[in-house]
Amino acid sequence: MLRLEKMKHFQHRSAGSTIEIFLTLSKVLKLREVEALKKSKAFGLLVDEVTDIAVQEQLIAFVQDVGDEGHPLVKFLFIDDVLEQSSSVNAKTIAKCIQDNLTVNLTF
């Protein structure tokens, strides 16, 4: 059983605080994954565009590489709103979205 002895320091449980904690955790996890990919000799990238129920164009990406034990690992990399910075879902927009997500910067 996992003991969380230092949880007394995390007394902020509002919706905004919870969202901020999860966003920070996701940035750190993405940064770790991108840094591991940079050290990898080769990796595969699976990207697909989907439209969600709110009719938003979402780009979802998974990455596959070979782990330390020689087994292929597939990991979620990102999901992004394609039309957030563009008015059209075209190759240029998709390429920029992928590039932006592979050059992760930790800014809080």
N, CA and C of each residue as an Amber inpcrd file, in Angstrom:
protein
   324
   0.8410000  -1.1920000   0.0000000   0.0000000   0.0000000   0.0000000
   0.8850000   1.2550000   0.0000000   0.5360000   2.1990000  -0.8280000
   1.2960000   3.4330000  -0.9680000   0.9150000   4.3900000   0.1560000
   1.9330000   4.8600000   0.8710000   1.6830000   5.8150000   1.9440000
   2.0730000   7.2010000   1.4840000   1.2120000   8.1220000   1.6970000
   1.4570000   9.5010000   1.2880000   1.6370000  10.3540000   2.5350000
   2.8030000  10.2310000   3.1470000   3.0630000  10.9060000   4.4130000
   3.1260000  12.4180000   4.2720000   3.5370000  12.8970000   3.1170000
   3.7200000  14.3370000   2.9560000   2.5370000  15.0220000   2.2850000
   1.4170000  14.3440000   2.2270000   0.2330000  14.9560000   1.6150000
  -0.2910000  16.1360000   2.4280000   0.1490000  16.2850000   3.6690000
  -0.2910000  17.4100000   4.4800000   0.1160000  18.7450000   3.8530000
   1.1290000  18.7160000   2.9770000   1.5860000  19.9360000   2.3170000
   0.7230000  20.2990000   1.1090000  -0.1650000  19.4060000   0.6980000
  -1.0230000  19.6420000  -0.4530000  -2.4640000  19.7940000   0.0080000
  -2.7560000  20.9360000   0.5770000  -4.1010000  21.1820000   1.1080000
  -4.9950000  21.9190000   0.1080000  -4.4470000  22.2910000  -1.0370000
  -5.2320000  23.0110000  -2.0410000  -5.9770000  22.0000000  -2.8900000
  -7.2810000  21.9380000  -2.7310000  -8.0570000  20.9360000  -3.4400000
  -9.1580000  21.5480000  -4.3020000  -9.0270000  22.8110000  -4.6110000
 -10.0250000  23.4380000  -5.4710000  -9.8870000  22.8890000  -6.8850000
 -10.9090000  23.0860000  -7.6850000 -10.8790000  22.5930000  -9.0650000
  -9.7060000  23.2010000  -9.8330000  -9.4660000  24.4820000  -9.6380000
  -8.3570000  25.1450000 -10.3300000  -7.0100000  24.5860000  -9.9250000
  -6.8270000  24.3430000  -8.6220000  -5.5620000  23.7710000  -8.1400000
  -5.3520000  22.3650000  -8.6730000  -6.4170000  21.5790000  -8.6850000
  -6.3250000  20.2080000  -9.1860000  -5.9490000  20.1920000 -10.6610000
  -6.5720000  21.0430000 -11.4370000  -6.2650000  21.1270000 -12.8690000
  -4.8100000  21.5490000 -13.0620000  -4.3660000  22.5400000 -12.2780000
  -2.9870000  23.0070000 -12.4040000  -1.9840000  21.9120000 -12.0480000
  -2.2780000  21.1200000 -11.0370000  -1.3960000  20.0160000 -10.6480000
  -1.2990000  18.9980000 -11.7760000  -2.4520000  18.6150000 -12.3520000
  -2.4360000  17.6360000 -13.4400000  -1.7360000  18.1720000 -14.6820000
  -1.9230000  19.4400000 -15.0100000  -1.2400000  20.0250000 -16.1630000
   0.2730000  20.0480000 -15.9500000   0.7020000  20.3540000 -14.7470000
   2.1330000  20.3580000 -14.4370000   2.7110000  18.9560000 -14.5360000
   2.0000000  17.9810000 -13.9730000   2.4520000  16.5890000 -14.0660000
   2.5520000  16.1370000 -15.5140000   1.5660000  16.5160000 -16.3390000
   1.5950000  16.0860000 -17.7400000   2.7570000  16.7300000 -18.4880000
   3.0860000  17.9770000 -18.1710000   4.2370000  18.6270000 -18.8120000
   5.5350000  17.9130000 -18.4660000   5.6870000  17.5390000 -17.2080000
   6.9040000  16.8550000 -16.7740000   7.0050000  15.4850000 -17.4310000
   5.8940000  14.7510000 -17.4900000   5.9160000  13.4300000 -18.1150000
   6.2210000  13.5260000 -19.6030000   5.6320000  14.5200000 -20.2760000
   5.9180000  14.6960000 -21.7020000   7.3820000  15.0650000 -21.9100000
   7.9160000  15.9330000 -21.0610000   9.3180000  16.3140000 -21.1720000
  10.2200000  15.0960000 -21.0200000   9.9300000  14.2350000 -20.0630000
  10.7300000  13.0290000 -19.8650000  10.6810000  12.1300000 -21.0920000
   9.5040000  11.9730000 -21.6620000   9.3540000  11.1070000 -22.8280000
  10.0940000  11.6870000 -24.0400000   9.9750000  12.9790000 -24.2580000
  10.6500000  13.6140000 -25.3920000  12.1690000  13.5340000 -25.2160000
  12.6530000  13.7250000 -24.0060000  14.0920000  13.6100000 -23.7550000
  14.5760000  12.1810000 -24.0150000  13.7770000  11.1880000 -23.6370000
  14.1380000   9.7910000 -23.9080000  14.1530000   9.5220000 -25.4070000
  13.2190000  10.1110000 -26.1370000  13.1760000   9.9300000 -27.5900000
  14.4040000  10.5450000 -28.2560000  14.8600000  11.6580000 -27.7430000
  16.0500000  12.3100000 -28.3130000  17.2820000  11.4190000 -28.1900000
  17.3270000  10.5950000 -27.1400000  18.4540000   9.6990000 -26.9230000
  18.2990000   8.3860000 -27.6830000  17.0990000   8.1130000 -28.1630000
  16.8150000   6.8690000 -28.8560000  17.4040000   6.8820000 -30.2580000
  17.8430000   5.7190000 -30.7230000  18.3810000   5.6170000 -32.0780000
  17.2820000   5.7070000 -33.1230000  16.1020000   5.1860000 -32.7850000
  14.9680000   5.2240000 -33.7170000  13.6750000   5.0880000 -32.9180000
  12.6190000   5.6930000 -33.4370000  11.2970000   5.5520000 -32.8370000
  10.2480000   5.7470000 -33.9050000   9.0720000   5.2470000 -33.6280000
   7.9530000   5.4170000 -34.5410000   6.9380000   6.3770000 -33.9490000
   6.2950000   7.1340000 -34.7970000   5.3050000   8.1090000 -34.3590000
   3.9960000   7.8330000 -35.0850000   2.9420000   7.5730000 -34.3330000
   1.6180000   7.3490000 -34.8910000   0.7600000   8.5620000 -34.5590000
   0.3030000   9.2540000 -35.5790000  -0.4760000  10.4740000 -35.3930000
  -1.7650000  10.3440000 -36.1850000  -2.8780000  10.7580000 -35.5720000
  -4.1620000  10.7140000 -36.2580000  -4.9860000  11.9180000 -35.8420000
  -5.7690000  12.3900000 -36.7320000  -6.6540000  13.5240000 -36.4820000
  -8.0610000  12.9780000 -36.2640000  -8.6960000  13.4350000 -35.2060000
 -10.0600000  13.0140000 -34.9000000 -10.8950000  14.2410000 -34.5600000
 -12.1740000  14.1170000 -34.7580000 -13.1030000  15.1710000 -34.3670000
 -13.8940000  14.6610000 -33.1820000 -13.8870000  15.4250000 -32.0830000
 -14.5950000  14.9670000 -30.8990000 -16.0600000  15.3970000 -30.9350000
 -16.7800000  15.0760000 -29.8790000 -18.2170000  15.3420000 -29.8380000
 -18.5430000  16.8350000 -29.9020000 -17.6160000  17.6700000 -29.4710000
 -17.8070000  19.1220000 -29.5180000 -17.3610000  19.6880000 -30.8640000
 -17.1100000  18.8230000 -31.8480000 -16.6740000  19.1790000 -33.2000000
 -15.3740000  19.9820000 -33.1590000 -14.4510000  19.5460000 -32.3190000
 -13.1090000  20.1160000 -32.2840000 -12.1670000  19.1430000 -32.9700000
 -11.2830000  19.6820000 -33.7850000 -10.2980000  18.8660000 -34.4740000
  -9.1420000  18.5840000 -33.5090000  -8.9760000  17.3370000 -33.1310000
  -7.9350000  16.9440000 -32.1900000  -6.8820000  16.1070000 -32.9090000
  -5.6340000  16.3440000 -32.5890000  -4.5350000  15.5460000 -33.1180000
  -3.9990000  14.7200000 -31.9550000  -3.9790000  13.4070000 -32.1140000
  -3.5250000  12.5190000 -31.0600000  -2.2880000  11.7790000 -31.5550000
  -1.3120000  11.6070000 -30.6650000  -0.0520000  10.9820000 -31.0740000
   0.4180000   9.9670000 -30.0380000   0.9220000   8.8650000 -30.5630000
   1.5570000   7.8270000 -29.7590000   2.9510000   7.6150000 -30.3200000
   3.8540000   7.1970000 -29.4710000   5.2170000   6.9390000 -29.8930000
   5.5670000   5.4970000 -29.5420000   6.3470000   4.8690000 -30.4050000
   6.7860000   3.5010000 -30.1500000   8.2980000   3.4480000 -30.2850000
   8.9190000   2.8580000 -29.2760000  10.3600000   2.6250000 -29.3500000
  10.6680000   1.3150000 -28.6370000  11.9190000   0.9540000 -28.6200000
  12.3370000  -0.2910000 -27.9890000  12.8670000   0.0330000 -26.6020000
  12.3120000  -0.6220000 -25.5980000  12.7320000  -0.3970000 -24.2250000
  14.0710000  -1.0290000 -23.9120000  14.5210000  -0.8570000 -22.6910000
  15.8200000  -1.3820000 -22.2560000  15.9000000  -2.8970000 -22.3610000
  14.7710000  -3.5700000 -22.2260000  14.7540000  -5.0320000 -22.2790000
  14.5680000  -5.5640000 -23.6960000  14.5040000  -4.6810000 -24.6650000
  14.3710000  -5.1090000 -26.0470000  12.9400000  -5.3090000 -26.5120000
  11.9740000  -4.9320000 -25.6970000  10.5710000  -5.0750000 -26.0570000
  10.0280000  -3.7430000 -26.5820000   9.1670000  -3.8010000 -27.5830000
   8.5770000  -2.5500000 -28.0790000   7.6330000  -1.9480000 -27.0420000
   7.7270000  -0.6420000 -26.8920000   6.8770000   0.0890000 -25.9640000
   6.0860000   1.1320000 -26.7300000   4.7820000   1.1460000 -26.5250000
   3.9270000   2.1650000 -27.1320000   3.4440000   3.0700000 -26.0120000
   3.6600000   4.3680000 -26.1830000   3.2850000   5.3300000 -25.1410000
   2.4930000   6.4790000 -25.7630000   1.5500000   6.9640000 -24.9860000
   0.7940000   8.1530000 -25.3800000   1.7350000   9.3460000 -25.3130000
   1.7040000  10.2000000 -26.3260000   2.5800000  11.3660000 -26.3360000
   1.8190000  12.6720000 -26.1330000   0.7700000  12.8880000 -26.9360000
   0.0060000  14.1210000 -26.7460000  -1.3370000  14.0410000 -27.4490000
  -2.2010000  14.9450000 -27.0470000  -3.4320000  15.2460000 -27.7780000
  -3.5130000  16.7610000 -27.8040000  -3.8110000  17.3000000 -28.9600000
  -3.7620000  18.7530000 -29.1200000  -4.9000000  19.2280000 -30.0090000
  -5.3950000  20.4200000 -29.7360000  -6.4250000  21.0470000 -30.5590000
  -5.7310000  21.6420000 -31.7890000  -5.9730000  21.0570000 -32.9410000
  -5.2730000  21.4590000 -34.1620000  -5.6400000  22.8800000 -34.5860000
  -6.8810000  23.2650000 -34.3790000  -7.3360000  24.5750000 -34.8380000
  -7.1120000  25.6850000 -33.8190000  -6.3740000  25.3810000 -32.7700000
  -6.1110000  26.3960000 -31.7500000  -5.2660000  27.5390000 -32.3030000
  -4.3460000  27.2190000 -33.2130000  -3.4570000  28.2350000 -33.7630000
  -3.5820000  28.3970000 -35.2690000  -4.5790000  27.7450000 -35.8520000
  -4.7510000  27.8150000 -37.2970000  -6.2330000  27.7070000 -37.6400000
  -6.5940000  28.1790000 -38.8040000  -7.9940000  28.1070000 -39.2220000
  -8.2620000  26.9050000 -40.1220000  -7.2070000  26.1510000 -40.4550000
  -7.3590000  25.0280000 -41.3640000  -6.4980000  23.8520000 -40.9180000
  -7.0720000  22.6490000 -41.0320000  -6.3010000  21.4430000 -40.7320000
  -5.6600000  20.9820000 -42.0400000  -4.4210000  21.3940000 -42.2340000
  -3.6850000  20.9830000 -43.4270000  -2.3300000  20.4310000 -42.9900000
  -1.5390000  20.0090000 -43.9400000  -0.2550000  19.3760000 -43.6270000
   0.6570000  20.3140000 -42.8420000   0.6640000  21.5810000 -43.1980000
   1.5210000  22.5490000 -42.5070000   1.1120000  22.6910000 -41.0380000
  -0.1830000  22.7670000 -40.7860000  -0.6910000  22.8950000 -39.4210000
  -0.3720000  21.6440000 -38.6030000  -0.5810000  20.4810000 -39.1890000
  -0.3160000  19.2210000 -38.4900000   1.1760000  19.0830000 -38.1950000
   2.0330000  19.4290000 -39.1710000   3.4800000  19.3470000 -38.9710000
   3.9390000  20.2900000 -37.8540000   3.3740000  21.4990000 -37.8130000
   3.7340000  22.4510000 -36.7610000   3.2820000  21.9480000 -35.3980000
   2.1110000  21.3560000 -35.3280000   1.6020000  20.8040000 -34.0760000
   2.5200000  19.6960000 -33.5600000   2.9430000  18.8190000 -34.4410000
   3.8550000  17.7360000 -34.0550000   5.1860000  18.3100000 -33.5970000
   5.7210000  19.2440000 -34.3740000   7.0120000  19.8490000 -34.0310000
   6.9440000  20.5600000 -32.6790000   5.8690000  21.3010000 -32.4350000
   5.7190000  22.0100000 -31.1620000   5.6720000  21.0390000 -29.9850000
   5.0340000  19.8980000 -30.1820000   4.9150000  18.9260000 -29.1020000
   6.1960000  18.1200000 -28.8950000   7.0600000  18.0700000 -29.8950000
   8.3370000  17.3670000 -29.7410000   9.4510000  18.2810000 -29.2370000
   9.1720000  19.5690000 -29.1720000  10.1210000  20.5210000 -28.5890000
   9.4660000  21.0910000 -27.3340000   9.4440000  20.2770000 -26.3000000
   8.7560000  20.6240000 -25.0590000   9.6230000  21.5420000 -24.2180000
   9.0140000  22.5800000 -23.7080000   9.6800000  23.4730000 -22.7590000
   8.8550000  23.5010000 -21.4900000   9.5290000  23.4450000 -20.3550000
   8.8210000  23.5440000 -19.0870000   8.7080000  25.0080000 -18.7070000
   7.5300000  25.5540000 -18.8690000   7.2670000  26.9240000 -18.4190000
   6.0590000  26.8800000 -17.5090000   6.2450000  27.3800000 -16.3130000
   5.1500000  27.3440000 -15.3320000   4.7090000  28.7350000 -14.9900000
